[in-house]
Amino acid sequence: MSRREWREWLGLPQWVLLALGVLLALAVFTAGITTAAPFATYNADWTGTTDLRDATLADENTTLVVDTPAVQTPPATPATTAFVVGVPTETDGVTATSRAVLANGGTVVITDEVPGPTNTLLATLGATARVTAGPVRDPQSYHRRPVLPLVTTTNATDTIAATEVTLNHAGTVAPGSATVLATTSQFAYVDANRNERFDANESLAARPVMTREPVGNGTVIVISDSSVFINAMYDREGNQALATWLTTDSDRLVVTGASVRPLPRLATLLLWLKSTPAAQAVLLGVMSGSLLLAGRPQYRTAVLTRVSRGGDDSTVVGTDRITDRAPDATESAYESGLMSRLRTAHPEWEPDTLRRLVTAVTARHRQGDSTGAREDDTDE
């Protein structure tokens, strides 16, 4: 189809159809790479952790690994840090990943305020710290509301000592044998009945919210808030500093826990391709073959139309007429006259367009059974 014919074909209905097709493709693509699951690394809403993921991807010294069954997780190294962002109820997968990281001398950071699954995971790993239920409220030191307390890191955090980190409906940590890394102010209390008031049976005290302890060959860090690194909290300067401190000496960050269950289907496919060399080789072969085929010269395929008239057969191929009998003078004059009239009436038409139109009209003319039919074709 010539350029002019393309322009003539692309009318308003075609443009509308094309626009709808593009919108549909964008919708499918967006649905395939995003999710609304809380803490998810592919959730760009305030409850997701895409900011944490993007910050890790921007660090050329750290490799991000999303721990999912579709991905072949590489072996842990002493410089591997695993973030368990929200402990799922079923902890088998998280436990296996955490044990592998600790066995190789890495660090496991557990962020959650729910005692049940979090303490089960800690006990299974051999840690002594335990999470206790919240929420912690601090009417003296907070961001916007007392339920968003500002906690301060201790000297045990070295380079980020005395940094204020913002928590969100957090619990507390009973440290056991662990070292305390951050505490609330001395005016904080646990609002056990959630009435948002300081009651007579509640007490004010500085409460631990982050600990560190050696477990096996590695280290376990507990933060009693699953929301500390979600997008809505990550814009806080202290929270970013904490995330950077936790990953500074890491060459690999493994994200696991509730943040990766479930993953969007397209994201799962892309992660699988990224971690599977055999699949990459097959995809590369398919793409290379497609490019080679696309680069071959293109030949126009003629459309064959058989026209019968009496006992004679004639075939029209593209714009050239091949016939078993010589055309009579009347038909030759007919074609020449029609070509001349069309060229005069439509000088902007390209020669190929004129020849195709004359061929089609001539074919219909030859099928006519009477002079009247021929005259009708000529009028067209």
C-alpha positions in Angstrom: 0.0 0.0 0.0 1.5 3.4 -1.0 2.0 6.3 1.3 -1.0 8.2 -0.2 -3.2 5.1 0.2 -2.2 4.8 3.9 -3.1 8.4 4.5 -6.5 7.9 2.8 -7.1 4.7 4.7 -6.3 6.2 8.1 -9.6 8.0 8.7 -11.2 8.9 12.0 -12.5 5.3 12.8 -9.0 3.9 12.2 -7.4 6.5 14.5 -10.0 5.8 17.2 -9.3 2.1 16.9 -5.6 2.7 17.1 -5.9 4.9 20.2 -8.1 2.3 21.9 -5.5 -0.4 21.1 -2.7 1.7 22.6 -4.8 2.4 25.8 -5.6 -1.3 26.1 -1.9 -2.3 25.8 -0.9 0.3 28.4 -3.6 -0.9 30.8 -2.5 -4.6 30.4 1.2 -3.6 30.8 0.4 -1.5 34.0 -1.7 -4.3 35.5 1.1 -6.7 34.8 3.8 -4.9 36.6 2.0 -3.3 39.6 0.1 -4.5 42.6 -1.9 -3.0 45.5 -0.6 -5.5 48.1 0.7 -3.7 51.2 4.6 -3.5 51.5 4.9 -4.8 48.0 8.0 -3.9 46.0 5.8 -3.3 42.9 3.2 -1.2 44.7 3.8 2.5 43.9 1.1 3.7 46.3 1.8 5.0 49.8 1.6 1.4 51.3 4.2 0.0 48.9 8.0 -0.1 49.0 8.9 1.0 45.4 11.0 3.8 46.8 13.2 1.4 48.8 13.5 -0.8 45.7 14.4 2.1 43.4 17.0 3.4 45.9 18.7 0.0 45.9 18.6 -0.2 42.1 20.2 3.2 41.9 23.2 2.0 44.0 25.6 0.4 41.5 27.4 -1.4 44.3 24.3 -3.3 45.5 22.3 -5.9 43.6 18.6 -6.2 44.3 17.1 -9.7 44.5 13.4 -10.3 45.0 12.9 -13.5 46.9 10.1 -15.4 45.0 9.8 -19.0 43.9 9.9 -17.9 40.3 13.5 -16.5 40.8 16.6 -18.6 41.2 18.1 -16.7 44.3 21.9 -16.7 44.1 23.8 -18.1 47.0 24.2 -15.7 50.0 27.6 -14.0 50.8 28.9 -12.4 54.0 27.9 -9.1 52.4 24.2 -10.1 51.8 21.5 -8.3 53.6 17.9 -9.7 53.7 15.0 -7.4 54.4 12.0 -9.3 55.7 9.4 -6.5 55.2 6.3 -7.7 57.0 6.4 -11.3 58.2 3.8 -13.5 56.5 1.7 -15.9 58.4 3.3 -18.8 56.6 7.0 -18.4 57.4 8.6 -21.4 55.7 10.0 -19.6 52.7 11.2 -16.6 54.7 12.8 -18.9 57.2 14.7 -20.8 54.5 16.0 -17.6 53.0 17.0 -16.1 56.3 18.8 -19.2 57.4 20.8 -19.2 54.2 21.8 -15.6 54.7 22.8 -16.1 58.3 24.7 -19.3 57.6 26.9 -17.4 55.1 27.6 -14.5 57.5 25.0 -12.0 56.2 22.4 -9.8 57.9 18.7 -10.3 58.3 16.6 -7.2 59.0 13.1 -8.1 60.3 10.5 -5.3 60.3 7.1 -6.1 61.8 5.0 -5.2 64.9 2.8 -8.3 65.0 4.1 -10.6 67.7 2.7 -14.0 66.4 4.5 -14.7 63.1 7.4 -12.4 63.9 8.3 -14.1 67.2 7.9 -17.5 65.6 10.4 -16.5 62.9 12.8 -15.1 65.5 12.6 -18.3 67.7 13.2 -20.5 64.6 16.3 -18.5 63.7 17.6 -18.7 67.2 17.3 -15.0 68.1 16.4 -13.9 71.6 14.7 -10.6 70.8 10.9 -10.6 70.8 8.3 -8.1 69.4 5.6 -6.9 71.8 2.3 -5.5 70.6 1.7 -1.8 70.2 0.8 0.8 69.1 3.4 3.1 70.7 2.2 6.7 71.2 4.5 9.5 72.1 2.7 12.9 72.9 6.1 14.6 73.3 8.1 13.6 70.3 6.1 12.7 67.1 5.5 13.5 63.5 2.0 14.9 62.8 0.4 12.6 65.4 1.5 10.8 68.6 1.0 7.4 66.8 3.9 8.4 64.5 6.6 8.6 67.2 10.1 9.9 66.5 12.6 7.5 67.9 16.4 8.1 68.3 19.2 5.8 67.3 21.8 5.0 70.0 25.6 5.1 69.9 25.6 1.5 68.8 24.6 2.6 65.3 27.9 4.5 64.9 27.6 6.7 61.8 23.9 7.4 62.2 23.9 7.8 66.0 21.3 10.3 67.3 19.3 10.1 64.1 15.5 10.5 64.4 13.5 7.8 62.7 9.8 8.0 62.2 7.6 5.0 63.1 4.0 4.3 62.2 1.7 2.4 64.6 4.8 0.5 65.8 5.2 -2.1 68.5 8.2 -2.4 70.9 11.0 -4.9 71.2 11.9 -7.0 74.3 15.7 -7.1 73.6 16.7 -10.3 75.4 20.4 -10.7 74.7 20.3 -8.2 71.8 21.9 -4.7 71.7 19.4 -1.9 71.6 19.8 0.4 68.5 16.9 2.8 68.9 14.4 3.9 71.5 11.5 6.2 71.9 11.5 9.2 74.2 10.8 8.7 77.9 7.3 10.0 77.4 6.1 7.1 75.1 3.5 4.6 76.2 1.8 1.6 74.7 -1.8 2.3 74.0 -3.0 -1.2 74.6 -6.7 -0.5 74.5 -6.2 1.9 71.5 -8.4 4.6 72.9 -5.7 7.2 72.0 -5.4 8.4 75.6 -2.9 7.8 78.4 -4.7 5.7 81.0 -3.9 5.0 84.6 -2.8 1.5 83.9 -0.4 2.6 81.2 3.2 3.9 81.9 5.6 6.4 80.3 9.1 5.1 79.5 11.8 5.0 76.9 11.0 1.8 74.9 13.3 -0.2 72.6 12.1 -0.4 69.0 15.2 -1.7 67.2 17.8 -4.3 68.3 20.8 -6.2 66.9 22.2 -9.5 67.9 24.6 -12.2 66.5 22.8 -15.4 65.3 24.9 -18.2 64.0 27.5 -16.8 61.6 25.4 -13.7 60.9 23.4 -10.9 62.4 19.6 -10.3 63.1 18.2 -6.8 63.3 14.7 -6.3 64.5 12.6 -3.2 63.9 9.1 -3.3 65.5 7.4 -1.5 62.6 6.5 -3.1 59.3 5.8 0.4 57.8 9.2 2.0 58.5 10.3 1.7 54.9 7.0 2.1 53.0 6.7 4.9 50.4 4.8 7.2 52.8 7.6 6.9 55.4 10.6 6.6 53.2 10.6 10.4 52.4 11.5 11.0 56.0 15.2 11.9 56.1 15.9 9.7 59.1 14.2 6.6 57.6 16.3 7.0 54.4 19.4 7.3 56.5 18.5 4.1 58.4 17.9 2.2 55.1 21.2 3.4 53.7 23.1 2.4 56.9 21.6 -1.1 56.8 22.7 -1.7 53.2 26.0 0.3 53.0 28.3 -2.7 53.3 26.1 -5.0 51.3 26.7 -6.2 47.8 23.3 -7.8 47.6 19.9 -6.9 49.1 17.4 -9.7 49.2 13.8 -8.5 49.7 11.5 -11.1 51.1 8.4 -11.5 53.4 5.0 -10.0 52.8 6.5 -7.5 50.4 7.0 -10.0 47.6 3.8 -12.1 48.0 2.2 -12.0 45.5 4.1 -10.4 42.7 2.5 -9.1 39.5 2.5 -11.7 36.7 4.5 -9.7 34.2 7.0 -8.7 36.9 7.3 -12.4 37.9 8.0 -13.3 34.3 10.7 -10.6 33.9 12.4 -11.6 37.1 12.4 -15.3 36.0 13.9 -14.3 32.7 16.5 -12.2 34.5 17.6 -15.1 36.7 17.4 -18.0 34.1 20.3 -18.0 31.6 18.7 -20.7 29.5 15.5 -18.6 29.0 17.6 -15.6 28.1 19.5 -17.6 25.4 16.2 -18.8 23.9 14.7 -15.3 23.9 17.9 -13.9 22.3 17.7 -16.5 19.6 14.1 -15.7 18.8 14.8 -12.0 18.7 17.8 -12.4 16.5 15.9 -14.7 14.1 13.0 -12.2 13.9 15.4 -9.3 13.1 17.1 -11.4 10.3 13.7 -12.2 8.8 12.6 -8.6 9.1 15.7 -7.4 7.2 15.1 -9.6 4.1 13.9 -7.8 0.9 10.2 -7.7 0.7 8.4 -8.8 -2.5 4.9 -7.8 -3.4 2.7 -10.9 -3.7 0.3 -10.7 -6.5 -3.4 -11.4 -5.9 -4.6 -13.9 -8.5 -8.1 -13.5 -9.7 -9.6 -15.9 -12.2 -12.2 -14.5 -14.6 -14.2 -16.9 -16.7 -15.9 -15.9 -19.9 -17.3 -18.6 -22.2 -14.6 -21.3 -22.8 -11.7 -18.8 -22.3 -9.8 -18.2 -19.1 -7.9 -15.0 -18.3 -5.9 -14.2 -15.2 -5.2 -10.8 -13.7 -1.8 -10.6 -11.9 -1.1 -7.4 -10.0 -1.4 -4.7 -12.6 -0.5 -6.8 -15.6 -3.1 -8.8 -17.5 -2.1 -12.2 -18.8 -4.6 -13.8 -21.1 -4.8 -16.9 -23.3 -6.1 -14.8 -26.2 -5.2 -11.5 -27.6 -7.4 -8.6 -26.6 -9.5 -7.1 -29.3 -9.1 -3.5 -30.5 -12.3 -2.5 -28.7 -11.0 -3.6 -25.3 -7.6 -2.0 -25.8 -9.3 1.3 -26.8 -11.5 0.8 -23.8 -8.6 0.5 -21.4 -6.7 3.4 -23.0 -9.7 5.6 -22.8 -10.4 4.8 -19.2 -6.8 5.4 -18.2 -6.8 8.8 -20.0 -10.1 9.9 -18.4 -8.9 8.9 -14.9 -5.5 10.6 -15.3 -7.3 13.8 -16.4 -9.8 13.7 -13.6 -7.3 12.7 -10.9 -3.8 13.9 -11.7 -2.8 13.4 -8.1 -3.2 9.6 -8.2 -0.1 7.5 -8.5 0.5 5.4 -11.7 0.2 2.1 -9.6 -3.2 3.2 -8.3 -4.5 4.0 -11.8 -3.3 0.7 -13.3 -4.9 -1.3 -10.5 -8.2 0.6 -10.9 -8.2 0.2 -14.7 -7.4 -3.6 -14.4 -10.3 -4.1 -11.9 -12.8 -2.2 -14.1 -11.7 -4.0 -17.2 -12.2 -7.3 -15.6 -15.7 -6.4 -14.7 -16.2 -5.0 -18.2 -15.2 -8.3 -19.7 -17.7 -10.2 -17.5 -20.6 -8.0 -18.8 -23.2 -9.8 -20.9 -24.4 -6.7 -22.8 -23.3 -3.4 -24.1 -25.4 -1.8 -21.4 -23.3 -3.5 -18.7 -20.1 -2.2 -20.4 -21.5 1.3 -20.5 -22.3 1.0 -16.7 -18.7 0.0 -16.0 -17.4 2.8 -18.1 -19.5 5.3 -16.2 -17.9 4.0 -13.0 
